[in-house]
Amino acid sequence: MFAHTPKPPYYAVIFTSLKIEEDRGYSAMSEKMVTLVQKQEGFLGFESARENLGITVSYWRDETSILAWKAVLAHKQAQERGKDTWYSNYKIRIAKVERDYEK
Amino acid sequence: MFAHTPKPPYYAVIFTSLKIEEDRGYSAMSEKMVTLVQKQEGFLGFESARENLGITVSYWRDETSILAWKAVLAHKQAQERGKDTWYSNYKIRIAKVERDYEK
């Protein structure tokens, strides 16, 4: 469940969201995206939790990889549905991981 | 629930953890830390969610503010108890937020 990321530097995309209660196709699309993203060049892994607020952090080798994933057609369609249907609010932050440590 | 962060750049501390099931003083300490951190110079806000994996992202003006908070005595004691008692695993990533956007 922890993403096995390499030695920094690498990138993190912090996606914070509030979802509507109804599913409306979200679960199926979410599974599809999880499968699809694994095939992306530069994808390093992700971590996710939702209570009321949802937080998903995905990790990437570099910014080019992030932009390439953003432009994938099926993902663009998912982004559109997310904006129009599933999320009442979201915020996306792109950050460069400079150092890390763990227990 | 969304942190109201300023225009980038600023810093994010991504704290991913697995907790033991028993509380063992965690909830009380967690509340105390939430109160205490608000008083820290350079603290910008935080977002948190736990399912099984817990993710807390705190936001900071700069690295100096992050290091100052890490060195606060009561927080150091909380870090020790976290390491010894509450968390079976954790990973901390320090990242510089370069851009953000939202719905």
N, CA and C atoms of all chains as a GROMACS GRO file, in nm:
protein
  618
    1MET      N    1   0.082  -0.122   0.000
    1MET     CA    2   0.000   0.000   0.000
    1MET      C    3   0.085   0.126   0.000
    2PHE      N    4   0.205   0.112   0.055
    2PHE     CA    5   0.300   0.223   0.041
    2PHE      C    6   0.358   0.214  -0.100
    3ALA      N    7   0.371   0.327  -0.165
    3ALA     CA    8   0.435   0.328  -0.296
    3ALA      C    9   0.586   0.310  -0.278
    4HIS      N   10   0.643   0.220  -0.357
    4HIS     CA   11   0.787   0.197  -0.348
    4HIS      C   12   0.860   0.291  -0.442
    5THR      N   13   0.883   0.409  -0.392
    5THR     CA   14   0.944   0.513  -0.475
    5THR      C   15   1.097   0.508  -0.463
    6PRO      N   16   1.163   0.555  -0.569
    6PRO     CA   17   1.311   0.554  -0.568
    6PRO      C   18   1.367   0.666  -0.482
    7LYS      N   19   1.495   0.674  -0.476
    7LYS     CA   20   1.564   0.784  -0.408
    7LYS      C   21   1.523   0.916  -0.474
    8PRO      N   22   1.488   1.020  -0.396
    8PRO     CA   23   1.454   1.149  -0.455
    8PRO      C   24   1.574   1.205  -0.535
    9PRO      N   25   1.548   1.297  -0.627
    9PRO     CA   26   1.420   1.362  -0.656
    9PRO      C   27   1.330   1.283  -0.750
   10TYR      N   28   1.199   1.301  -0.727
   10TYR     CA   29   1.094   1.254  -0.819
   10TYR      C   30   0.974   1.344  -0.792
   11TYR      N   31   0.863   1.319  -0.860
   11TYR     CA   32   0.748   1.408  -0.845
   11TYR      C   33   0.629   1.342  -0.776
   12ALA      N   34   0.551   1.424  -0.707
   12ALA     CA   35   0.425   1.379  -0.645
   12ALA      C   36   0.311   1.465  -0.697
   13VAL      N   37   0.200   1.401  -0.731
   13VAL     CA   38   0.078   1.474  -0.764
   13VAL      C   39  -0.021   1.448  -0.650
   14ILE      N   40  -0.049   1.551  -0.574
   14ILE     CA   41  -0.139   1.540  -0.458
   14ILE      C   42  -0.279   1.581  -0.503
   15PHE      N   43  -0.370   1.485  -0.506
   15PHE     CA   44  -0.507   1.508  -0.553
   15PHE      C   45  -0.602   1.497  -0.434
   16THR      N   46  -0.656   1.608  -0.391
   16THR     CA   47  -0.748   1.614  -0.277
   16THR      C   48  -0.888   1.638  -0.331
   17SER      N   49  -0.987   1.562  -0.288
   17SER     CA   50  -1.120   1.576  -0.348
   17SER      C   51  -1.234   1.549  -0.251
   18LEU      N   52  -1.348   1.609  -0.283
   18LEU     CA   53  -1.475   1.577  -0.218
   18LEU      C   54  -1.564   1.516  -0.324
   19LYS      N   55  -1.614   1.394  -0.298
   19LYS     CA   56  -1.696   1.322  -0.395
   19LYS      C   57  -1.844   1.336  -0.361
   20ILE      N   58  -1.928   1.325  -0.464
   20ILE     CA   59  -2.072   1.313  -0.438
   20ILE      C   60  -2.096   1.174  -0.377
   21GLU      N   61  -2.214   1.153  -0.316
   21GLU     CA   62  -2.238   1.024  -0.250
   21GLU      C   63  -2.264   0.910  -0.348
   22GLU      N   64  -2.341   0.936  -0.452
   22GLU     CA   65  -2.374   0.832  -0.550
   22GLU      C   66  -2.250   0.792  -0.630
   23ASP      N   67  -2.249   0.668  -0.677
   23ASP     CA   68  -2.134   0.618  -0.751
   23ASP      C   69  -2.129   0.673  -0.894
   24ARG      N   70  -2.240   0.664  -0.964
   24ARG     CA   71  -2.251   0.713  -1.103
   24ARG      C   72  -2.134   0.674  -1.194
   25GLY      N   73  -2.094   0.549  -1.184
   25GLY     CA   74  -1.989   0.500  -1.273
   25GLY      C   75  -1.848   0.526  -1.225
   26TYR      N   76  -1.836   0.587  -1.108
   26TYR     CA   77  -1.704   0.623  -1.056
   26TYR      C   78  -1.616   0.500  -1.029
   27SER      N   79  -1.670   0.399  -0.960
   27SER     CA   80  -1.590   0.283  -0.919
   27SER      C   81  -1.530   0.210  -1.039
   28ALA      N   82  -1.613   0.188  -1.141
   28ALA     CA   83  -1.566   0.119  -1.261
   28ALA      C   84  -1.455   0.199  -1.329
   29MET      N   85  -1.477   0.330  -1.340
   29MET     CA   86  -1.376   0.415  -1.406
   29MET      C   87  -1.248   0.420  -1.324
   30SER      N   88  -1.263   0.426  -1.193
   30SER     CA   89  -1.148   0.431  -1.104
   30SER      C   90  -1.060   0.306  -1.122
   31GLU      N   91  -1.125   0.188  -1.124
   31GLU     CA   92  -1.050   0.064  -1.147
   31GLU      C   93  -0.978   0.066  -1.282
   32LYS      N   94  -1.048   0.114  -1.383
   32LYS     CA   95  -0.992   0.122  -1.518
   32LYS      C   96  -0.867   0.211  -1.519
   33MET      N   97  -0.877   0.323  -1.450
   33MET     CA   98  -0.764   0.418  -1.447
   33MET      C   99  -0.645   0.359  -1.371
   34VAL      N  100  -0.674   0.286  -1.263
   34VAL     CA  101  -0.566   0.223  -1.186
   34VAL      C  102  -0.489   0.124  -1.273
   35THR      N  103  -0.562   0.048  -1.355
   35THR     CA  104  -0.499  -0.047  -1.447
   35THR      C  105  -0.417   0.028  -1.553
   36LEU      N  106  -0.478   0.131  -1.608
   36LEU     CA  107  -0.418   0.205  -1.719
   36LEU      C  108  -0.290   0.279  -1.677
   37VAL      N  109  -0.294   0.338  -1.559
   37VAL     CA  110  -0.182   0.423  -1.516
   37VAL      C  111  -0.054   0.342  -1.496
   38GLN      N  112  -0.071   0.215  -1.459
   38GLN     CA  113   0.047   0.128  -1.436
   38GLN      C  114   0.133   0.115  -1.562
   39LYS      N  115   0.068   0.131  -1.677
   39LYS     CA  116   0.140   0.114  -1.805
   39LYS      C  117   0.212   0.242  -1.846
   40GLN      N  118   0.188   0.350  -1.775
   40GLN     CA  119   0.247   0.478  -1.813
   40GLN      C  120   0.396   0.484  -1.782
   41GLU      N  121   0.471   0.528  -1.881
   41GLU     CA  122   0.613   0.555  -1.866
   41GLU      C  123   0.633   0.657  -1.753
   42GLY      N  124   0.719   0.624  -1.659
   42GLY     CA  125   0.752   0.720  -1.553
   42GLY      C  126   0.662   0.713  -1.430
   43PHE      N  127   0.558   0.627  -1.434
   43PHE     CA  128   0.471   0.611  -1.317
   43PHE      C  129   0.542   0.529  -1.210
   44LEU      N  130   0.544   0.578  -1.086
   44LEU     CA  131   0.620   0.512  -0.980
   44LEU      C  132   0.532   0.444  -0.874
   45GLY      N  133   0.402   0.478  -0.872
   45GLY     CA  134   0.314   0.420  -0.772
   45GLY      C  135   0.218   0.525  -0.718
   46PHE      N  136   0.124   0.482  -0.632
   46PHE     CA  137   0.033   0.579  -0.571
   46PHE      C  138  -0.013   0.530  -0.434
   47GLU      N  139  -0.063   0.623  -0.355
   47GLU     CA  140  -0.119   0.596  -0.222
   47GLU      C  141  -0.252   0.668  -0.213
   48SER      N  142  -0.352   0.607  -0.150
   48SER     CA  143  -0.485   0.664  -0.153
   48SER      C  144  -0.562   0.635  -0.025
   49ALA      N  145  -0.640   0.730   0.022
   49ALA     CA  146  -0.728   0.712   0.138
   49ALA      C  147  -0.845   0.809   0.124
   50ARG      N  148  -0.963   0.764   0.168
   50ARG     CA  149  -1.078   0.856   0.171
   50ARG      C  150  -1.154   0.835   0.300
   51GLU      N  151  -1.184   0.946   0.369
   51GLU     CA  152  -1.276   0.939   0.482
   51GLU      C  153  -1.398   1.017   0.437
   52ASN      N  154  -1.384   1.146   0.442
   52ASN     CA  155  -1.485   1.230   0.379
   52ASN      C  156  -1.409   1.296   0.264
   53LEU      N  157  -1.302   1.362   0.306
   53LEU     CA  158  -1.203   1.410   0.210
   53LEU      C  159  -1.128   1.289   0.153
   54GLY      N  160  -1.102   1.289   0.026
   54GLY     CA  161  -1.019   1.186  -0.036
   54GLY      C  162  -0.883   1.244  -0.072
   55ILE      N  163  -0.779   1.168  -0.046
   55ILE     CA  164  -0.644   1.210  -0.085
   55ILE      C  165  -0.580   1.096  -0.165
   56THR      N  166  -0.538   1.126  -0.286
   56THR     CA  167  -0.461   1.030  -0.365
   56THR      C  168  -0.331   1.099  -0.405
   57VAL      N  169  -0.221   1.036  -0.370
   57VAL     CA  170  -0.092   1.090  -0.412
   57VAL      C  171  -0.031   0.992  -0.512
   58SER      N  172  -0.006   1.038  -0.633
   58SER     CA  173   0.063   0.953  -0.730
   58SER      C  174   0.205   1.006  -0.748
   59TYR      N  175   0.297   0.913  -0.775
   59TYR     CA  176   0.438   0.948  -0.783
   59TYR      C  177   0.490   0.923  -0.924
   60TRP      N  178   0.576   1.012  -0.969
   60TRP     CA  179   0.621   1.014  -1.108
   60TRP      C  180   0.769   1.045  -1.118
   61ARG      N  181   0.831   0.989  -1.220
   61ARG     CA  182   0.974   1.012  -1.242
   61ARG      C  183   1.004   1.159  -1.268
   62ASP      N  184   0.918   1.224  -1.348
   62ASP     CA  185   0.943   1.364  -1.386
   62ASP      C  186   0.814   1.430  -1.433
   63GLU      N  187   0.821   1.559  -1.460
   63GLU     CA  188   0.703   1.634  -1.502
   63GLU      C  189   0.651   1.589  -1.638
   64THR      N  190   0.742   1.550  -1.727
   64THR     CA  191   0.702   1.504  -1.860
   64THR      C  192   0.607   1.385  -1.848
   65SER      N  193   0.637   1.292  -1.758
   65SER     CA  194   0.551   1.175  -1.736
   65SER      C  195   0.413   1.216  -1.685
   66ILE      N  196   0.410   1.316  -1.598
   66ILE     CA  197   0.282   1.365  -1.544
   66ILE      C  198   0.197   1.422  -1.656
   67LEU      N  199   0.258   1.503  -1.740
   67LEU     CA  200   0.185   1.567  -1.850
   67LEU      C  201   0.139   1.464  -1.954
   68ALA      N  202   0.221   1.363  -1.977
   68ALA     CA  203   0.183   1.258  -2.073
   68ALA      C  204   0.059   1.182  -2.024
   69TRP      N  205   0.055   1.150  -1.896
   69TRP     CA  206  -0.061   1.081  -1.837
   69TRP      C  207  -0.186   1.169  -1.842
   70LYS      N  208  -0.167   1.297  -1.815
   70LYS     CA  209  -0.280   1.391  -1.820
   70LYS      C  210  -0.342   1.395  -1.959
   71ALA      N  211  -0.262   1.369  -2.064
   71ALA     CA  212  -0.308   1.382  -2.202
   71ALA      C  213  -0.362   1.251  -2.261
   72VAL      N  214  -0.351   1.140  -2.188
   72VAL     CA  215  -0.404   1.012  -2.238
   72VAL      C  216  -0.556   1.022  -2.256
   73LEU      N  217  -0.606   0.984  -2.374
   73LEU     CA  218  -0.747   1.007  -2.408
   73LEU      C  219  -0.845   0.953  -2.303
   74ALA      N  220  -0.828   0.826  -2.264
   74ALA     CA  221  -0.922   0.766  -2.168
   74ALA      C  222  -0.915   0.839  -2.034
   75HIS      N  223  -0.797   0.887  -2.000
   75HIS     CA  224  -0.781   0.962  -1.876
   75HIS      C  225  -0.842   1.101  -1.887
   76LYS      N  226  -0.833   1.160  -2.004
   76LYS     CA  227  -0.896   1.291  -2.026
   76LYS      C  228  -1.048   1.281  -2.010
   77GLN      N  229  -1.103   1.169  -2.060
   77GLN     CA  230  -1.248   1.147  -2.046
   77GLN      C  231  -1.284   1.129  -1.898
   78ALA      N  232  -1.199   1.056  -1.824
   78ALA     CA  233  -1.222   1.038  -1.680
   78ALA      C  234  -1.212   1.172  -1.607
   79GLN      N  235  -1.115   1.253  -1.646
   79GLN     CA  236  -1.101   1.386  -1.584
   79GLN      C  237  -1.226   1.470  -1.605
   80GLU      N  238  -1.281   1.464  -1.728
   80GLU     CA  239  -1.401   1.540  -1.759
   80GLU      C  240  -1.520   1.496  -1.673
   81ARG      N  241  -1.536   1.362  -1.662
   81ARG     CA  242  -1.647   1.310  -1.582
   81ARG      C  243  -1.626   1.343  -1.435
   82GLY      N  244  -1.503   1.341  -1.391
   82GLY     CA  245  -1.471   1.378  -1.254
   82GLY      C  246  -1.515   1.520  -1.224
   83LYS      N  247  -1.480   1.608  -1.315
   83LYS     CA  248  -1.510   1.750  -1.298
   83LYS      C  249  -1.662   1.775  -1.303
   84ASP      N  250  -1.729   1.709  -1.401
   84ASP     CA  251  -1.872   1.734  -1.422
   84ASP      C  252  -1.961   1.660  -1.323
   85THR      N  253  -1.918   1.539  -1.282
   85THR     CA  254  -2.011   1.449  -1.213
   85THR      C  255  -1.968   1.407  -1.072
   86TRP      N  256  -1.846   1.352  -1.058
   86TRP     CA  257  -1.813   1.282  -0.934
   86TRP      C  258  -1.765   1.371  -0.820
   87TYR      N  259  -1.697   1.478  -0.855
   87TYR     CA  260  -1.635   1.560  -0.750
   87TYR      C  261  -1.708   1.693  -0.734
   88SER      N  262  -1.742   1.726  -0.612
   88SER     CA  263  -1.798   1.859  -0.587
   88SER      C  264  -1.685   1.962  -0.580
   89ASN      N  265  -1.570   1.917  -0.536
   89ASN     CA  266  -1.450   2.002  -0.530
   89ASN      C  267  -1.325   1.916  -0.543
   90TYR      N  268  -1.223   1.970  -0.600
   90TYR     CA  269  -1.092   1.905  -0.592
   90TYR      C  270  -0.980   2.006  -0.606
   91LYS      N  271  -0.866   1.966  -0.559
   91LYS     CA  272  -0.746   2.048  -0.574
   91LYS      C  273  -0.630   1.957  -0.611
   92ILE      N  274  -0.550   1.998  -0.705
   92ILE     CA  275  -0.437   1.919  -0.751
   92ILE      C  276  -0.310   2.001  -0.734
   93ARG      N  277  -0.213   1.940  -0.667
   93ARG     CA  278  -0.085   2.009  -0.645
   93ARG      C  279   0.028   1.923  -0.702
   94ILE      N  280   0.113   1.983  -0.781
   94ILE     CA  281   0.226   1.913  -0.839
   94ILE      C  282   0.352   1.955  -0.764
   95ALA      N  283   0.421   1.857  -0.708
   95ALA     CA  284   0.532   1.887  -0.616
   95ALA      C  285   0.653   1.798  -0.644
   96LYS      N  286   0.769   1.857  -0.627
   96LYS     CA  287   0.894   1.783  -0.646
   96LYS      C  288   0.942   1.730  -0.511
   97VAL      N  289   0.947   1.597  -0.496
   97VAL     CA  290   0.993   1.536  -0.370
   97VAL      C  291   1.144   1.552  -0.363
   98GLU      N  292   1.189   1.618  -0.258
   98GLU     CA  293   1.332   1.648  -0.245
   98GLU      C  294   1.404   1.552  -0.151
   99ARG      N  295   1.330   1.504  -0.049
   99ARG     CA  296   1.390   1.408   0.044
   99ARG      C  297   1.280   1.324   0.107
  100ASP      N  298   1.315   1.209   0.160
  100ASP     CA  299   1.216   1.124   0.226
  100ASP      C  300   1.285   1.038   0.331
  101TYR      N  301   1.208   0.989   0.426
  101TYR     CA  302   1.260   0.894   0.524
  101TYR      C  303   1.143   0.812   0.576
  102GLU      N  304   1.173   0.702   0.643
  102GLU     CA  305   1.066   0.612   0.685
  102GLU      C  306   1.104   0.535   0.809
  103LYS      N  307   1.001   0.476   0.872
  103LYS     CA  308   1.024   0.384   0.983
  103LYS      C  309   1.055   0.248   0.922
  104MET      N  310  -1.198   2.178   0.495
  104MET     CA  311  -1.120   2.054   0.491
  104MET      C  312  -1.006   2.061   0.389
  105PHE      N  313  -1.028   2.141   0.284
  105PHE     CA  314  -0.916   2.166   0.193
  105PHE      C  315  -0.829   2.272   0.260
  106ALA      N  316  -0.699   2.253   0.252
  106ALA     CA  317  -0.609   2.355   0.305
  106ALA      C  318  -0.609   2.474   0.209
  107HIS      N  319  -0.621   2.593   0.266
  107HIS     CA  320  -0.620   2.714   0.182
  107HIS      C  321  -0.478   2.763   0.166
  108THR      N  322  -0.410   2.705   0.071
  108THR     CA  323  -0.269   2.735   0.050
  108THR      C  324  -0.252   2.853  -0.045
  109PRO      N  325  -0.142   2.925  -0.032
  109PRO     CA  326  -0.118   3.040  -0.119
  109PRO      C  327  -0.073   2.996  -0.258
  110LYS      N  328  -0.046   3.091  -0.344
  110LYS     CA  329   0.010   3.064  -0.476
  110LYS      C  330   0.146   2.995  -0.457
  111PRO      N  331   0.175   2.886  -0.532
  111PRO     CA  332   0.307   2.823  -0.521
  111PRO      C  333   0.418   2.921  -0.560
  112PRO      N  334   0.540   2.894  -0.517
  112PRO     CA  335   0.586   2.774  -0.446
  112PRO      C  336   0.564   2.777  -0.295
  113TYR      N  337   0.541   2.658  -0.240
  113TYR     CA  338   0.541   2.635  -0.095
  113TYR      C  339   0.576   2.488  -0.077
  114TYR      N  340   0.576   2.440   0.046
  114TYR     CA  341   0.619   2.301   0.069
  114TYR      C  342   0.505   2.211   0.119
  115ALA      N  343   0.514   2.083   0.085
  115ALA     CA  344   0.420   1.982   0.135
  115ALA      C  345   0.499   1.873   0.205
  116VAL      N  346   0.450   1.830   0.322
  116VAL     CA  347   0.505   1.712   0.389
  116VAL      C  348   0.400   1.602   0.379
  117ILE      N  349   0.430   1.500   0.301
  117ILE     CA  350   0.338   1.390   0.278
  117ILE      C  351   0.372   1.278   0.377
  118PHE      N  352   0.281   1.255   0.472
  118PHE     CA  353   0.303   1.156   0.577
  118PHE      C  354   0.207   1.040   0.555
  119THR      N  355   0.261   0.926   0.514
  119THR     CA  356   0.180   0.806   0.488
  119THR      C  357   0.208   0.706   0.598
  120SER      N  358   0.103   0.649   0.659
  120SER     CA  359   0.127   0.562   0.775
  120SER      C  360   0.029   0.446   0.785
  121LEU      N  361   0.075   0.343   0.852
  121LEU     CA  362  -0.011   0.232   0.895
  121LEU      C  363  -0.011   0.233   1.047
  122LYS      N  364  -0.130   0.242   1.107
  122LYS     CA  365  -0.144   0.253   1.252
  122LYS      C  366  -0.179   0.116   1.312
  123ILE      N  367  -0.140   0.096   1.437
  123ILE     CA  368  -0.190  -0.020   1.510
  123ILE      C  369  -0.339   0.002   1.537
  124GLU      N  370  -0.412  -0.103   1.574
  124GLU     CA  371  -0.556  -0.086   1.593
  124GLU      C  372  -0.592  -0.014   1.723
  125GLU      N  373  -0.522  -0.046   1.830
  125GLU     CA  374  -0.552   0.018   1.959
  125GLU      C  375  -0.513   0.166   1.957
  126ASP      N  376  -0.584   0.244   2.038
  126ASP     CA  377  -0.558   0.389   2.040
  126ASP      C  378  -0.428   0.423   2.115
  127ARG      N  379  -0.413   0.368   2.237
  127ARG     CA  380  -0.294   0.392   2.320
  127ARG      C  381  -0.249   0.538   2.329
  128GLY      N  382  -0.346   0.626   2.346
  128GLY     CA  383  -0.313   0.766   2.366
  128GLY      C  384  -0.296   0.845   2.236
  129TYR      N  385  -0.318   0.777   2.124
  129TYR     CA  386  -0.297   0.844   1.995
  129TYR      C  387  -0.393   0.961   1.972
  130SER      N  388  -0.524   0.939   1.996
  130SER     CA  389  -0.625   1.041   1.965
  130SER      C  390  -0.601   1.170   2.043
  131ALA      N  391  -0.571   1.156   2.171
  131ALA     CA  392  -0.545   1.274   2.255
  131ALA      C  393  -0.422   1.349   2.203
  132MET      N  394  -0.316   1.275   2.173
  132MET     CA  395  -0.194   1.337   2.124
  132MET      C  396  -0.216   1.404   1.988
  133SER      N  397  -0.292   1.337   1.903
  133SER     CA  398  -0.321   1.389   1.770
  133SER      C  399  -0.393   1.525   1.781
  134GLU      N  400  -0.495   1.532   1.868
  134GLU     CA  401  -0.566   1.659   1.889
  134GLU      C  402  -0.472   1.768   1.939
  135LYS      N  403  -0.385   1.729   2.032
  135LYS     CA  404  -0.289   1.824   2.089
  135LYS      C  405  -0.196   1.879   1.980
  136MET      N  406  -0.151   1.790   1.894
  136MET     CA  407  -0.060   1.832   1.787
  136MET      C  408  -0.130   1.923   1.686
  137VAL      N  409  -0.258   1.892   1.657
  137VAL     CA  410  -0.334   1.976   1.563
  137VAL      C  411  -0.346   2.118   1.618
  138THR      N  412  -0.369   2.130   1.750
  138THR     CA  413  -0.377   2.262   1.813
  138THR      C  414  -0.242   2.332   1.809
  139LEU      N  415  -0.139   2.257   1.841
  139LEU     CA  416  -0.004   2.314   1.853
  139LEU      C  417   0.051   2.360   1.717
  140VAL      N  418   0.027   2.282   1.615
  140VAL     CA  419   0.087   2.311   1.484
  140VAL      C  420   0.034   2.442   1.424
  141GLN      N  421  -0.092   2.474   1.461
  141GLN     CA  422  -0.152   2.600   1.409
  141GLN      C  423  -0.072   2.723   1.451
  142LYS      N  424  -0.002   2.710   1.563
  142LYS     CA  425   0.072   2.826   1.615
  142LYS      C  426   0.210   2.838   1.551
  143GLN      N  427   0.249   2.740   1.472
  143GLN     CA  428   0.382   2.740   1.414
  143GLN      C  429   0.393   2.841   1.300
  144GLU      N  430   0.500   2.919   1.305
  144GLU     CA  431   0.536   3.012   1.199
  144GLU      C  432   0.552   2.933   1.068
  145GLY      N  433   0.485   2.978   0.964
  145GLY     CA  434   0.502   2.916   0.833
  145GLY      C  435   0.408   2.799   0.805
  146PHE      N  436   0.326   2.760   0.904
  146PHE     CA  437   0.229   2.652   0.882
  146PHE      C  438   0.112   2.705   0.797
  147LEU      N  439   0.077   2.634   0.690
  147LEU     CA  440  -0.025   2.683   0.597
  147LEU      C  441  -0.156   2.604   0.602
  148GLY      N  442  -0.153   2.487   0.666
  148GLY     CA  443  -0.274   2.404   0.671
  148GLY      C  444  -0.241   2.258   0.648
  149PHE      N  445  -0.343   2.171   0.664
  149PHE     CA  446  -0.319   2.029   0.637
  149PHE      C  447  -0.447   1.962   0.588
  150GLU      N  448  -0.430   1.847   0.526
  150GLU     CA  449  -0.540   1.763   0.479
  150GLU      C  450  -0.511   1.621   0.523
  151SER      N  451  -0.615   1.547   0.566
  151SER     CA  452  -0.591   1.417   0.623
  151SER      C  453  -0.704   1.319   0.591
  152ALA      N  454  -0.672   1.195   0.567
  152ALA     CA  455  -0.770   1.088   0.546
  152ALA      C  456  -0.706   0.956   0.586
  153ARG      N  457  -0.788   0.867   0.646
  153ARG     CA  458  -0.739   0.732   0.676
  153ARG      C  459  -0.844   0.630   0.639
  154GLU      N  460  -0.804   0.528   0.566
  154GLU     CA  461  -0.893   0.413   0.544
  154GLU      C  462  -0.825   0.300   0.618
  155ASN      N  463  -0.727   0.244   0.555
  155ASN     CA  464  -0.640   0.151   0.624
  155ASN      C  465  -0.508   0.225   0.631
  156LEU      N  466  -0.461   0.260   0.514
  156LEU     CA  467  -0.349   0.354   0.503
  156LEU      C  468  -0.399   0.493   0.544
  157GLY      N  469  -0.317   0.564   0.618
  157GLY     CA  470  -0.347   0.703   0.652
  157GLY      C  471  -0.257   0.796   0.572
  158ILE      N  472  -0.314   0.904   0.522
  158ILE     CA  473  -0.234   1.004   0.452
  158ILE      C  474  -0.264   1.141   0.514
  159THR      N  475  -0.161   1.208   0.563
  159THR     CA  476  -0.175   1.345   0.609
  159THR      C  477  -0.075   1.429   0.532
  160VAL      N  478  -0.125   1.532   0.467
  160VAL     CA  479  -0.036   1.624   0.397
  160VAL      C  480  -0.042   1.758   0.469
  161SER      N  481   0.071   1.804   0.521
  161SER     CA  482   0.075   1.938   0.580
  161SER      C  483   0.151   2.030   0.486
  162TYR      N  484   0.110   2.157   0.487
  162TYR     CA  485   0.167   2.254   0.394
  162TYR      C  486   0.241   2.363   0.471
  163TRP      N  487   0.353   2.405   0.417
  163TRP     CA  488   0.445   2.495   0.485
  163TRP      C  489   0.501   2.600   0.390
  164ARG      N  490   0.531   2.716   0.448
  164ARG     CA  491   0.585   2.827   0.368
  164ARG      C  492   0.721   2.791   0.309
  165ASP      N  493   0.804   2.723   0.390
  165ASP     CA  494   0.941   2.692   0.345
  165ASP      C  495   0.999   2.578   0.429
  166GLU      N  496   1.117   2.534   0.395
  166GLU     CA  497   1.180   2.421   0.464
  166GLU      C  498   1.218   2.456   0.607
  167THR      N  499   1.256   2.580   0.629
  167THR     CA  500   1.292   2.625   0.764
  167THR      C  501   1.176   2.602   0.861
  168SER      N  502   1.054   2.634   0.816
  168SER     CA  503   0.935   2.615   0.900
  168SER      C  504   0.912   2.466   0.929
  169ILE      N  505   0.938   2.382   0.833
  169ILE     CA  506   0.922   2.237   0.852
  169ILE      C  507   1.020   2.186   0.958
  170LEU      N  508   1.144   2.230   0.947
  170LEU     CA  509   1.246   2.186   1.041
  170LEU      C  510   1.220   2.240   1.181
  171ALA      N  511   1.168   2.363   1.191
  171ALA     CA  512   1.137   2.421   1.322
  171ALA      C  513   1.027   2.339   1.391
  172TRP      N  514   0.924   2.302   1.318
  172TRP     CA  515   0.815   2.220   1.374
  172TRP      C  516   0.866   2.082   1.416
  173LYS      N  517   0.954   2.025   1.337
  173LYS     CA  518   1.011   1.894   1.369
  173LYS      C  519   1.087   1.898   1.502
  174ALA      N  520   1.142   2.014   1.536
  174ALA     CA  521   1.227   2.030   1.655
  174ALA      C  522   1.150   2.072   1.780
  175VAL      N  523   1.021   2.105   1.768
  175VAL     CA  524   0.941   2.146   1.885
  175VAL      C  525   0.935   2.028   1.984
  176LEU      N  526   0.965   2.054   2.111
  176LEU     CA  527   0.979   1.946   2.209
  176LEU      C  528   0.858   1.854   2.218
  177ALA      N  529   0.738   1.912   2.234
  177ALA     CA  530   0.617   1.829   2.245
  177ALA      C  531   0.596   1.746   2.119
  178HIS      N  532   0.634   1.802   2.005
  178HIS     CA  533   0.621   1.730   1.879
  178HIS      C  534   0.726   1.618   1.868
  179LYS      N  535   0.843   1.645   1.920
  179LYS     CA  536   0.948   1.542   1.921
  179LYS      C  537   0.903   1.421   2.004
  180GLN      N  538   0.838   1.451   2.117
  180GLN     CA  539   0.786   1.343   2.202
  180GLN      C  540   0.677   1.265   2.128
  181ALA      N  541   0.592   1.338   2.055
  181ALA     CA  542   0.487   1.271   1.976
  181ALA      C  543   0.550   1.185   1.866
  182GLN      N  544   0.654   1.237   1.803
  182GLN     CA  545   0.723   1.160   1.698
  182GLN      C  546   0.780   1.030   1.755
  183GLU      N  547   0.838   1.040   1.874
  183GLU     CA  548   0.895   0.920   1.939
  183GLU      C  549   0.788   0.815   1.966
  184ARG      N  550   0.674   0.862   2.022
  184ARG     CA  551   0.566   0.768   2.054
  184ARG      C  552   0.507   0.710   1.926
  185GLY      N  553   0.502   0.792   1.821
  185GLY     CA  554   0.453   0.744   1.692
  185GLY      C  555   0.540   0.630   1.641
  186LYS      N  556   0.670   0.652   1.649
  186LYS     CA  557   0.766   0.553   1.600
  186LYS      C  558   0.762   0.425   1.683
  187ASP      N  559   0.757   0.443   1.817
  187ASP     CA  560   0.763   0.327   1.907
  187ASP      C  561   0.630   0.254   1.921
  188THR      N  562   0.519   0.328   1.917
  188THR     CA  563   0.391   0.271   1.959
  188THR      C  564   0.282   0.268   1.852
  189TRP      N  565   0.251   0.384   1.794
  189TRP     CA  566   0.128   0.394   1.715
  189TRP      C  567   0.137   0.343   1.571
  190TYR      N  568   0.254   0.360   1.511
  190TYR     CA  569   0.265   0.327   1.369
  190TYR      C  570   0.348   0.201   1.347
  191SER      N  571   0.294   0.108   1.270
  191SER     CA  572   0.374  -0.008   1.233
  191SER      C  573   0.470   0.029   1.121
  192ASN      N  574   0.429   0.121   1.037
  192ASN     CA  575   0.513   0.173   0.929
  192ASN      C  576   0.475   0.317   0.897
  193TYR      N  577   0.570   0.394   0.855
  193TYR     CA  578   0.536   0.524   0.797
  193TYR      C  579   0.644   0.567   0.699
  194LYS      N  580   0.603   0.658   0.614
  194LYS     CA  581   0.698   0.718   0.520
  194LYS      C  582   0.667   0.867   0.512
  195ILE      N  583   0.771   0.948   0.514
  195ILE     CA  584   0.756   1.092   0.509
  195ILE      C  585   0.832   1.145   0.389
  196ARG      N  586   0.762   1.224   0.308
  196ARG     CA  587   0.824   1.282   0.189
  196ARG      C  588   0.811   1.434   0.195
  197ILE      N  589   0.920   1.502   0.176
  197ILE     CA  590   0.920   1.648   0.176
  197ILE      C  591   0.930   1.696   0.032
  198ALA      N  592   0.831   1.775  -0.009
  198ALA     CA  593   0.819   1.811  -0.151
  198ALA      C  594   0.788   1.958  -0.169
  199LYS      N  595   0.842   2.015  -0.274
  199LYS     CA  596   0.818   2.156  -0.306
  199LYS      C  597   0.704   2.165  -0.407
  200VAL      N  598   0.594   2.227  -0.368
  200VAL     CA  599   0.479   2.241  -0.458
  200VAL      C  600   0.512   2.349  -0.560
  201GLU      N  601   0.509   2.311  -0.687
  201GLU     CA  602   0.549   2.402  -0.794
  201GLU      C  603   0.430   2.467  -0.864
  202ARG      N  604   0.318   2.393  -0.873
  202ARG     CA  605   0.198   2.448  -0.934
  202ARG      C  606   0.076   2.375  -0.878
  203ASP      N  607  -0.040   2.439  -0.887
  203ASP     CA  608  -0.162   2.375  -0.842
  203ASP      C  609  -0.279   2.428  -0.921
  204TYR      N  610  -0.388   2.353  -0.922
  204TYR     CA  611  -0.512   2.401  -0.984
  204TYR      C  612  -0.627   2.327  -0.918
  205GLU      N  613  -0.749   2.379  -0.938
  205GLU     CA  614  -0.863   2.321  -0.868
  205GLU      C  615  -0.991   2.337  -0.947
  206LYS      N  616  -1.092   2.260  -0.905
  206LYS     CA  617  -1.226   2.278  -0.962
  206LYS      C  618  -1.289   2.394  -0.887
   0.00000   0.00000   0.00000
